[in-house]
């Protein structure tokens, strides 16, 4: 069996986006499942849109996710290098010339103005899908073409699209797909500036890098016949294609970078304190379904289970609630020290901890590891311990606060305040209040909680009172 080789080929036009990250992930899982290679190639020919640091950001967040390329611009295999398209321009020119020599392509000297005028004329005649009129192929003499060349008139190189040809392929996800050549005009292989178009460069790159399988978004489906055309003209084998369905939001609309309801970039999730293993796990479920009901998998388990046969034919919904649930599962599995390392920077940024002991901080973090869904959430989960005063949170709290029993347990707690303020001594005092006041259960525990914090529900009561501090708790009890 031919060794599996797949690639993820981003443009360095921005940070790693959810859709691109999923494309990289599925290619990676497929490659590793079949003991193949995962290649990172950079398609940097869109010079105007390339951004400084774009390539570095892509590589950084692939590595953050645990999607490590076997080959890349920084880890090249000399047999296939270079891995940036702008370093491969000679290669594209070579194959473009081969196509010209074989009669499959030709030089086009038409200016942008000429092309635009012709397209407008076609539209005026009711043509919806305008195509190049083949002026430079059919309506210019050899002498005119030679003169244009001698005068160094800029030209593009266009493919001569075959007539009455059908392009059929078996999509690994969608099954059989076919296109007709009559629906495709003579498209540009090499632009006037010498830079190849996407559909030409990708064929040359995939062939020369021996790519065997291509998983990509469904927006690339319409590109496939153009690419198959070049493979046929150069007598090359075509890789197997699989076009993944869209990722949609909760309104079932295509995920867009302008959609502010969902965070779009891996960098944003890192900044919020999401765990890379959880992101890896969550994104693997965007268009792929495992066998059985389990949804939490290790990196290696996903590699072992992944199968192209279980890729979905329906759009995949990005569910932020499910992401939080998965991330929470991973956070709960952390050691306390790992959880502390994740969350403490967020606390330090939001609050002044300079007066707090390490015991106080550890008690606080221990209290919320089970319910924390992402690192930054620790700030909101713990906010009550950094607020001044007590505010009753709702009607239930107000009703509880007004009960005579609440006044009794509050005053009794203050009267028997522990000599040393820690969790254990506070537990002893709560038991003493139960014994002296005669109240237990809800009147005791909820009564103390609402007086001290203004809330009727929350984490362990003794730990809560300890964290709120002796001065605040006793003052609140006496004020009641």
C-alpha positions as CSV (number, residue, x, y, z in Angstrom):
1,X,0.0,0.0,0.0
2,X,1.2,3.5,-0.9
3,X,2.2,5.4,2.2
4,X,-0.5,8.0,3.1
5,X,0.6,11.6,2.8
6,X,-1.8,14.4,3.5
7,X,-1.3,18.1,3.9
8,X,-2.7,21.2,5.5
9,X,-1.9,24.3,3.4
10,X,-3.0,27.6,5.0
11,X,-2.4,31.0,3.7
12,X,-0.5,33.2,6.2
13,X,-3.3,35.8,6.1
14,X,-4.3,35.6,9.7
15,X,-4.5,33.4,12.8
16,X,-5.6,29.8,13.0
17,X,-9.4,29.8,12.6
18,X,-11.8,27.1,13.8
19,X,-12.6,25.9,10.2
20,X,-8.9,25.6,9.3
21,X,-8.0,24.0,12.6
22,X,-10.6,21.3,11.9
23,X,-9.2,20.8,8.4
24,X,-5.8,20.3,9.8
25,X,-7.1,18.0,12.6
26,X,-8.9,15.7,10.2
27,X,-6.0,15.4,7.9
28,X,-3.7,14.7,10.9
29,X,-6.0,12.1,12.4
30,X,-6.3,10.4,9.0
31,X,-2.6,10.4,8.4
32,X,-1.8,9.0,11.9
33,X,-4.5,6.4,11.7
34,X,-2.9,5.0,8.6
35,X,0.7,5.5,9.9
36,X,1.2,8.2,7.3
37,X,2.7,11.7,7.1
38,X,1.1,15.0,7.9
39,X,2.6,17.9,5.9
40,X,2.3,21.6,6.6
41,X,2.7,23.7,3.4
42,X,2.3,27.5,3.2
43,X,0.3,29.0,0.4
44,X,1.7,32.5,0.5
45,X,1.0,33.7,-3.0
46,X,-1.7,36.2,-2.0
47,X,0.9,38.9,-1.3
48,X,-1.6,41.7,-0.5
49,X,-3.4,39.7,2.2
50,X,-0.4,38.0,3.9
51,X,0.2,39.4,7.4
52,X,3.3,39.6,9.4
53,X,3.5,36.7,11.8
54,X,0.7,34.8,10.0
55,X,2.8,31.7,9.3
56,X,4.3,31.7,12.8
57,X,0.8,32.0,14.3
58,X,-0.4,29.0,12.3
59,X,2.5,26.9,13.4
60,X,2.2,28.0,17.0
61,X,-1.4,27.0,17.4
62,X,-1.1,23.8,15.5
63,X,1.6,22.8,17.9
64,X,-0.6,24.1,20.8
65,X,-3.4,21.8,19.7
66,X,-1.0,18.9,19.4
67,X,-1.2,18.7,15.6
68,X,2.5,18.3,14.9
69,X,3.5,18.2,11.3
70,X,6.0,15.6,10.1
71,X,7.2,18.0,7.5
72,X,7.0,21.8,7.3
73,X,9.0,24.9,6.4
74,X,10.9,24.5,9.7
75,X,11.2,20.7,9.4
76,X,11.7,20.1,5.7
77,X,12.3,16.9,3.9
78,X,14.9,17.7,1.1
79,X,13.0,15.5,-1.3
80,X,9.9,17.7,-1.2
81,X,11.2,21.1,-0.2
82,X,10.6,24.0,-0.3
83,X,7.3,24.2,1.6
84,X,6.4,27.8,0.8
85,X,4.8,28.5,-2.6
86,X,6.7,31.7,-3.2
87,X,9.9,29.6,-3.1
88,X,8.5,27.3,-5.7
89,X,7.8,29.7,-8.6
90,X,10.3,28.1,-11.0
91,X,8.4,24.8,-10.6
92,X,5.1,26.3,-11.6
93,X,6.7,28.0,-14.6
94,X,8.2,24.8,-15.7
95,X,4.9,22.9,-15.7
96,X,3.0,25.8,-17.3
97,X,5.5,25.7,-20.2
98,X,5.0,21.9,-20.5
99,X,1.2,22.6,-20.9
100,X,1.9,25.3,-23.5
101,X,4.2,23.0,-25.4
102,X,1.6,20.2,-25.4
103,X,-1.2,22.6,-26.6
104,X,-3.1,22.5,-23.3
105,X,-2.4,26.1,-22.4
106,X,-1.6,29.4,-24.1
107,X,-0.5,33.0,-23.4
108,X,-3.3,35.6,-23.0
109,X,-2.4,39.2,-23.6
110,X,-5.9,40.6,-22.9
111,X,-5.9,43.5,-20.5
112,X,-8.1,43.8,-17.5
113,X,-10.1,46.5,-19.2
114,X,-10.7,44.2,-22.3
115,X,-11.8,41.3,-20.1
116,X,-14.2,43.4,-18.1
117,X,-15.7,44.9,-21.2
118,X,-16.3,41.5,-22.7
119,X,-17.8,40.1,-19.4
120,X,-20.2,43.0,-19.2
121,X,-21.2,42.4,-22.8
122,X,-21.9,38.8,-22.0
123,X,-24.1,39.8,-19.0
124,X,-26.0,42.2,-21.2
125,X,-26.8,39.2,-23.4
126,X,-28.2,37.3,-20.4
127,X,-25.2,35.1,-19.8
128,X,-25.0,34.3,-16.1
129,X,-21.7,32.3,-15.9
130,X,-19.4,34.5,-18.0
131,X,-16.4,32.9,-19.6
132,X,-13.2,34.1,-21.3
133,X,-14.0,34.5,-25.0
134,X,-10.7,32.8,-26.2
135,X,-9.6,35.9,-28.1
136,X,-5.9,35.1,-27.7
137,X,-6.5,31.4,-28.7
138,X,-8.8,31.8,-31.6
139,X,-8.9,35.4,-32.8
140,X,-5.3,36.7,-32.8
141,X,-3.0,35.7,-35.6
142,X,0.5,34.2,-35.0
143,X,2.0,37.5,-36.2
144,X,-0.1,39.6,-33.8
145,X,0.8,37.3,-30.9
146,X,4.5,37.4,-31.9
147,X,4.4,41.2,-32.0
148,X,2.7,41.4,-28.5
149,X,5.4,39.1,-27.2
150,X,8.2,41.2,-28.8
151,X,6.8,44.3,-27.3
152,X,6.9,42.7,-23.8
153,X,3.1,43.1,-23.3
154,X,2.1,41.5,-20.0
155,X,0.4,38.2,-20.4
156,X,-1.3,35.5,-18.3
157,X,-1.1,31.8,-19.1
158,X,-4.6,30.2,-19.5
159,X,-5.5,26.5,-19.7
160,X,-7.3,25.4,-22.8
161,X,-10.3,23.7,-21.3
162,X,-11.2,20.5,-23.2
163,X,-14.6,20.3,-24.8
164,X,-17.3,17.7,-23.9
165,X,-15.2,16.2,-21.1
166,X,-16.7,14.9,-17.8
167,X,-14.8,14.9,-14.5
168,X,-16.0,12.2,-12.2
169,X,-14.5,11.3,-8.8
170,X,-15.5,9.3,-5.7
171,X,-15.5,11.8,-2.9
172,X,-14.6,10.0,0.4
173,X,-17.5,11.7,2.2
174,X,-20.1,12.5,-0.5
175,X,-19.8,9.6,-2.9
176,X,-19.7,10.1,-6.7
177,X,-19.5,13.7,-7.9
178,X,-19.3,14.8,-11.5
179,X,-18.7,18.1,-13.4
180,X,-18.8,19.0,-17.1
181,X,-16.0,20.9,-18.9
182,X,-18.5,23.0,-20.8
183,X,-19.3,24.8,-17.5
184,X,-15.7,25.9,-17.1
185,X,-14.1,28.7,-19.1
186,X,-10.4,28.9,-19.9
187,X,-9.0,29.8,-16.5
188,X,-5.7,31.4,-15.6
189,X,-2.8,29.2,-14.6
190,X,-0.1,31.9,-14.1
191,X,-1.0,35.6,-13.5
192,X,0.8,38.4,-15.3
193,X,3.1,38.9,-12.3
194,X,4.4,35.3,-12.6
195,X,2.5,34.0,-9.6
196,X,0.3,30.9,-10.0
197,X,-3.3,30.7,-9.2
198,X,-4.5,28.5,-6.4
199,X,-5.9,25.7,-8.7
200,X,-2.7,25.4,-10.6
201,X,-0.2,25.6,-7.8
202,X,-2.1,23.2,-5.6
203,X,-1.9,20.4,-8.3
204,X,1.8,20.9,-8.8
205,X,2.5,21.0,-5.1
206,X,0.3,17.9,-4.3
207,X,1.8,15.9,-7.1
208,X,5.5,16.8,-6.4
209,X,5.0,16.2,-2.7
210,X,3.3,12.9,-3.4
211,X,0.1,13.8,-1.6
212,X,-2.3,10.8,-1.6
213,X,-5.4,12.1,0.1
214,X,-6.9,15.6,0.4
215,X,-9.5,16.5,3.1
216,X,-10.8,20.0,2.7
217,X,-13.9,22.2,3.2
218,X,-16.9,21.8,0.9
219,X,-16.2,25.3,-0.5
220,X,-13.4,23.7,-2.5
221,X,-15.7,21.2,-4.2
222,X,-16.1,23.4,-7.2
223,X,-12.3,23.7,-7.6
224,X,-11.9,19.9,-8.0
225,X,-12.7,19.7,-11.8
226,X,-10.1,22.4,-12.6
227,X,-7.6,20.5,-10.6
228,X,-8.5,17.1,-12.2
229,X,-8.1,18.8,-15.6
230,X,-4.4,19.6,-14.9
231,X,-3.8,16.1,-13.5
232,X,-5.1,14.6,-16.7
233,X,-3.2,16.9,-19.0
234,X,0.1,16.1,-17.2
235,X,-0.8,12.3,-17.0
236,X,-0.6,12.3,-13.2
237,X,-2.7,10.2,-10.8
238,X,-5.3,12.2,-8.9
239,X,-5.3,12.1,-5.1
240,X,-8.4,11.0,-3.3
241,X,-10.6,13.9,-2.3
242,X,-12.9,14.3,0.7
243,X,-14.9,17.5,1.1
244,X,-16.0,18.1,4.7
245,X,-19.3,19.8,5.4
246,X,-19.8,23.3,6.8
247,X,-19.5,24.2,10.4
248,X,-22.6,26.2,11.4
249,X,-23.6,28.2,14.4
250,X,-26.6,27.5,16.7
251,X,-28.9,29.3,14.1
252,X,-27.6,26.8,11.5
253,X,-25.8,29.5,9.6
254,X,-22.4,29.0,8.1
255,X,-19.7,29.9,10.6
256,X,-18.3,33.3,9.6
257,X,-15.3,35.3,10.9
258,X,-17.8,38.1,11.3
259,X,-20.0,36.0,13.5
260,X,-19.5,37.6,17.0
261,X,-21.6,35.0,18.8
262,X,-18.7,32.4,18.6
263,X,-15.0,32.9,19.3
264,X,-13.3,32.2,16.0
265,X,-9.6,31.7,16.6
266,X,-7.5,29.3,18.6
267,X,-5.6,32.2,20.1
268,X,-8.8,33.4,21.8
269,X,-9.4,30.0,23.4
270,X,-5.8,29.9,24.7
271,X,-6.2,33.4,26.1
272,X,-9.4,32.3,27.9
273,X,-7.8,29.3,29.5
274,X,-9.2,26.5,27.4
275,X,-7.1,23.4,27.4
276,X,-5.5,22.3,24.1
277,X,-6.4,18.6,24.6
278,X,-10.0,19.6,25.2
279,X,-10.1,21.7,22.0
280,X,-8.5,18.8,20.1
281,X,-11.2,16.5,21.4
282,X,-14.1,18.9,20.8
283,X,-13.1,19.7,17.2
284,X,-12.7,16.1,16.4
285,X,-16.5,15.8,16.9
286,X,-17.3,18.6,14.4
287,X,-18.2,16.4,11.5
288,X,-17.0,13.0,12.7
289,X,-18.8,10.6,15.0
290,X,-17.1,7.9,17.1
291,X,-18.6,4.4,17.6
292,X,-20.7,4.4,20.8
293,X,-21.8,7.2,23.1
294,X,-18.5,8.3,24.7
295,X,-17.3,11.7,23.6
296,X,-14.2,12.1,25.8
297,X,-11.1,10.7,24.1
298,X,-7.3,10.9,24.5
299,X,-5.2,12.0,21.6
300,X,-4.2,8.4,20.9
301,X,-7.8,7.1,21.1
302,X,-8.9,9.5,18.5
303,X,-6.1,8.4,16.2
304,X,-7.1,4.8,16.6
305,X,-10.8,5.4,16.2
306,X,-10.7,7.9,13.3
307,X,-12.3,6.7,10.1
308,X,-13.1,8.6,7.0
309,X,-16.2,6.4,6.7
310,X,-17.7,8.1,9.8
311,X,-17.3,11.7,8.5
312,X,-20.7,13.4,8.4
313,X,-22.6,14.4,5.2
314,X,-24.5,17.0,7.2
315,X,-23.3,20.4,8.5
316,X,-21.7,20.3,12.0
317,X,-23.0,22.7,14.7
318,X,-20.4,24.5,16.8
319,X,-21.9,24.2,20.3
320,X,-20.2,26.5,22.8
321,X,-22.0,24.8,25.7
322,X,-20.7,21.4,24.7
323,X,-17.2,22.9,24.4
324,X,-17.4,24.2,28.0
325,X,-18.7,20.8,29.1
326,X,-15.8,19.0,27.4
327,X,-13.2,21.5,28.7
328,X,-14.7,21.1,32.3
329,X,-14.2,17.4,32.1
330,X,-10.5,17.9,31.3
331,X,-10.1,20.6,34.0
332,X,-11.6,18.2,36.6
333,X,-9.0,15.6,35.6
334,X,-6.1,18.0,36.2
335,X,-4.0,17.8,39.4
336,X,-4.6,20.6,41.8
337,X,-1.2,22.1,40.9
338,X,-2.0,22.0,37.2
339,X,-5.4,23.7,37.9
340,X,-3.6,26.3,40.0
341,X,-1.1,27.0,37.3
342,X,-4.0,27.5,34.8
343,X,-6.2,29.7,36.9
344,X,-4.0,31.7,39.2
345,X,-2.8,34.1,36.4
346,X,-6.4,35.1,35.8
347,X,-7.0,35.8,39.5
348,X,-3.8,37.8,39.8
349,X,-4.9,39.9,36.8
350,X,-8.4,40.5,38.1
351,X,-7.8,40.9,41.8
352,X,-5.3,42.1,44.4
353,X,-4.0,38.9,46.1
354,X,-1.1,40.6,47.9
355,X,-2.9,40.4,51.2
356,X,-4.0,36.8,50.8
357,X,-2.1,33.8,52.2
358,X,-1.2,30.8,50.0
359,X,-3.6,28.8,52.2
360,X,-6.4,31.2,51.4
361,X,-5.7,31.0,47.6
362,X,-5.4,27.2,47.7
363,X,-8.7,26.9,49.6
364,X,-10.4,29.2,47.1
365,X,-9.2,27.3,44.1
366,X,-10.0,23.9,45.6
367,X,-13.5,25.1,46.0
368,X,-14.1,25.7,42.3
369,X,-12.1,23.2,40.3
370,X,-15.1,20.9,39.9
371,X,-17.3,23.5,38.3
372,X,-14.7,25.6,36.4
373,X,-15.2,25.4,32.6
374,X,-12.2,27.4,31.4
375,X,-9.4,29.3,33.1
376,X,-10.8,32.8,33.0
377,X,-14.1,31.7,34.5
378,X,-12.4,31.4,37.9
379,X,-12.7,35.2,38.0
380,X,-16.5,35.2,37.9
381,X,-16.9,32.1,40.0
382,X,-14.9,33.7,42.9
383,X,-16.1,37.3,42.6
384,X,-18.1,37.2,45.8
385,X,-14.9,36.8,47.8
386,X,-13.5,40.1,46.5
387,X,-16.7,42.2,46.7
388,X,-17.3,44.8,49.5
389,X,-20.4,44.3,51.6
390,X,-23.3,41.9,51.2
391,X,-26.1,42.2,48.6
392,X,-29.1,39.9,48.7
393,X,-29.2,38.2,45.3
394,X,-32.9,37.5,44.9
395,X,-36.3,37.2,46.5
396,X,-35.5,33.8,48.0
397,X,-32.4,35.4,49.7
398,X,-34.5,38.2,51.0
399,X,-37.1,35.9,52.4
400,X,-34.5,33.7,54.1
401,X,-32.7,36.8,55.5
402,X,-35.9,38.0,57.1
403,X,-36.6,34.8,59.1
404,X,-36.2,35.0,62.9
405,X,-34.3,31.7,62.7
406,X,-31.7,33.4,60.5
407,X,-31.2,36.2,63.1
408,X,-30.8,33.5,65.9
409,X,-28.2,31.4,64.0
410,X,-26.3,34.6,63.0
411,X,-26.1,36.0,66.5
412,X,-25.2,32.6,67.9
413,X,-22.4,32.1,65.4
414,X,-21.0,35.6,66.4
415,X,-21.2,34.8,70.1
416,X,-19.3,31.5,69.6
417,X,-16.8,32.8,67.0
418,X,-13.7,30.6,66.8
419,X,-10.5,31.8,68.4
420,X,-8.6,30.7,65.3
421,X,-10.2,31.4,61.9
422,X,-9.8,28.4,59.7
423,X,-12.1,25.8,57.9
424,X,-11.9,23.2,60.7
425,X,-12.6,25.6,63.6
426,X,-15.5,27.2,61.6
427,X,-17.0,23.7,61.1
428,X,-16.8,23.2,64.9
429,X,-18.6,26.6,65.4
430,X,-21.4,25.7,63.0
431,X,-21.9,22.5,65.0
432,X,-21.9,24.6,68.2
433,X,-24.6,26.9,66.7
434,X,-26.7,23.9,65.9
435,X,-26.4,22.7,69.5
436,X,-27.1,26.0,71.1
437,X,-29.8,27.4,68.8
438,X,-31.7,24.2,68.1
439,X,-31.7,24.9,64.4
440,X,-30.3,22.6,61.8
441,X,-30.5,21.9,58.0
442,X,-31.8,24.7,55.9
443,X,-32.5,27.3,58.6
444,X,-28.9,26.8,59.9
445,X,-26.8,26.4,56.8
446,X,-28.8,28.6,54.4
447,X,-29.4,31.2,57.1
448,X,-25.6,31.6,57.8
449,X,-24.8,31.6,54.1
450,X,-27.3,34.3,53.2
451,X,-26.2,36.6,56.1
452,X,-22.5,36.2,55.2
453,X,-22.7,36.3,51.4
454,X,-26.2,37.3,50.3
455,X,-26.7,34.0,48.5
456,X,-28.8,31.0,49.2
457,X,-26.6,28.5,47.4
458,X,-22.9,28.0,47.0
459,X,-19.9,25.9,47.8
460,X,-19.0,24.3,51.1
461,X,-20.2,26.7,53.8
462,X,-17.2,26.4,56.2
463,X,-14.8,27.1,53.3
464,X,-17.0,30.0,52.1
465,X,-17.1,31.6,55.6
466,X,-13.3,31.2,55.9
467,X,-12.7,32.8,52.5
468,X,-15.0,35.7,53.2
469,X,-13.0,36.5,56.3
470,X,-13.6,36.8,60.0
471,X,-14.2,40.5,60.1
472,X,-16.7,40.5,57.2
473,X,-18.6,37.4,58.5
474,X,-18.8,38.5,62.2
475,X,-19.9,42.0,61.2
476,X,-22.6,40.7,59.0
477,X,-23.9,38.3,61.7
478,X,-24.0,41.1,64.3
479,X,-25.7,43.5,61.9
480,X,-28.5,41.0,61.4
